[in-house]
Amino acid sequence: MTFEQATELIAKSSRVVGFTGAGISTESGIPDFRSPNGVWANNRMIEYGEFVSSRAGRVEYWRQKVAMWPEMRDAQPNAGHQAFVELEQQGRLRAMITQNIDGLHQRAGNKNVIELHGTTAECECLTCGARISMDEAVARVKSGDPAPECDACGGLLKPATISFGQSMPALAMQAAVEACQDCDVFLVAGSSLMVYPAASLPELAKQSGAALIIINRTPTPMDGIADLVLNEEIGKALPKLVGMN
């Protein structure tokens, strides 16, 4: 499939599913956790089991979150995010699936966003489910509460993101699978397609009859089954693909 054919296909579609990973957020200045200069290159990863079982683990986890929060809070949506908003406003976007936790799709204006890995904008009590804003939780840590607990029930407060070892959100995964089974274009932007189960979704869409388009700076394991692969900057390629310029 050529770029022009892909543009024409998207222009005729009413069932495009978008799928994004860290690559679209790096263009807004948010570092990829897995990059050589990312969070996990310079910090010890705290998995879910350690978070719930070790106060020292929780203290280290929150230290890392507080350090990275300003960068994520202040980041702004880029042209790639705006392209997905344009698709939604045109009535072509069936669903916007993201592995990202930064909320930039919603801030750009997308309404139907499926967050596979949760959101860092809020914190959730692991016992009762009560939520507070990340700003409030960070303020508590900075004021001397290094591992905050729920005011309502005393349970552990954790950013509402999915850590390694933590179960994927069942409703979000179900919604994502249903979208993949009912789309005619599956548009990947900025995902290495290495993290499962999310990385299985493009394959599912392809098996269900959708055209698979991948925009990513580096090759992915799914390039071989894709109809079009663009190793380009998302903010430049995606607006052209959806007919914005």
ZIBEL-V723540 format. One record per run of one state. SS is the DSSP state (@ for helix, = for strand, . for the rest). FROM is the first residue (numbers start at 1). LEN is the number of residues. If there is no record, write none. Layout:
{{SS/FROM/LEN} {SS/FROM/LEN}}
This chain:
{{./1/2} {@/3/10} {./13/3} {=/16/5} {./21/1} {@/22/5} {./27/12} {@/39/4} {./43/5} {@/48/6} {./54/1} {@/55/20} {./75/4} {@/79/11} {./90/3} {=/93/6} {./99/5} {@/104/5} {./109/4} {=/113/3} {./116/2} {=/118/8} {./126/5} {=/131/3} {@/134/9} {./143/6} {=/149/1} {./150/6} {=/156/6} {./162/8} {@/170/12} {./182/3} {=/185/5} {./190/8} {@/198/10} {./208/3} {=/211/5} {./216/7} {@/223/3} {./226/2} {=/228/3} {./231/3} {@/234/8} {./242/4}}
